[in-house]
Amino acid sequence: MEHPVAIVTGGSRGIGRGIALELAAMGYNIVMTHLDFDEAGKPDESAATKTKAAITALKRRCESLRGDVGN
């Protein structure tokens, strides 16, 4: 494997986003989960999309999966 892979839960916002970005800067490819909703309660991918773009700008691969790891 050319680059290690890290799985980050809650990777689209907050501490999870910070961890995902730091790991990407260290050379990790990222698989992140998220479970974001908009004000109307509908699924929202915008934060995950922004985080994925920031990771790919660091020349790392990123997969974003919508899901609740608590279930």
N, C-alpha and C positions, 0 to 999 in steps of 0.2 A: 504494500500500500504506500503510495507516494506521500499522502498526508493523513494524519490521524483524523478520526471523526468523533465529534462530541455531540451528545444528545442533550438539549437544553429545554427544560419545561418552562412554560411561561416566557418564551424567548422574544415575544413581540414588544413587550413594554417593561419598564421598571428595572429591577435588579436582574431579571432574566435576560433582558435586552443587553444590559451592560456586560453580563457574563458572556453572552454569545459574541458580542463585538470584540471583547478582549481575547477570547479563545481564537477567533478568526484572525486577529492581529498576530497571534502567536503561531499561526500556521495551520490551525484546525479547520476542516470542513465542518459544517454545522447542519444538524437536523434539529429543528425546533418545533415545539408544540405551542399552541395558543388556543384561547377560547374567548375571543373578544366579541362584544355586542355594541351596537350603537344605542343612542338614547331611546329609540323605539323598541329596543329589545331584539332587533334583527342581527343576524351574524354580520360581523364587520371584519374585513380582511385588510383594512388600510394600514394599521400599525404593523402587521406582519409583512406586508408588502414593502413598507419603508425600511424595516429592519433587514429584510432579505436584500434589498438594494444596497444598503450600507455594507453588508457582508460581501456581496459580489464585487463591490467597488474595491474591496481589499484583496481581490483576486482569489477568493475562496468560494467553494461551492456551498449552496444552502438549499435545503428542502424545508418547506413549511407545512406542517400538518395541523389541521384543526382537530382538537380533541381534548378531552378531560382525562388526565392520567389518574385522577382519583377514582374513576369508575372502572 
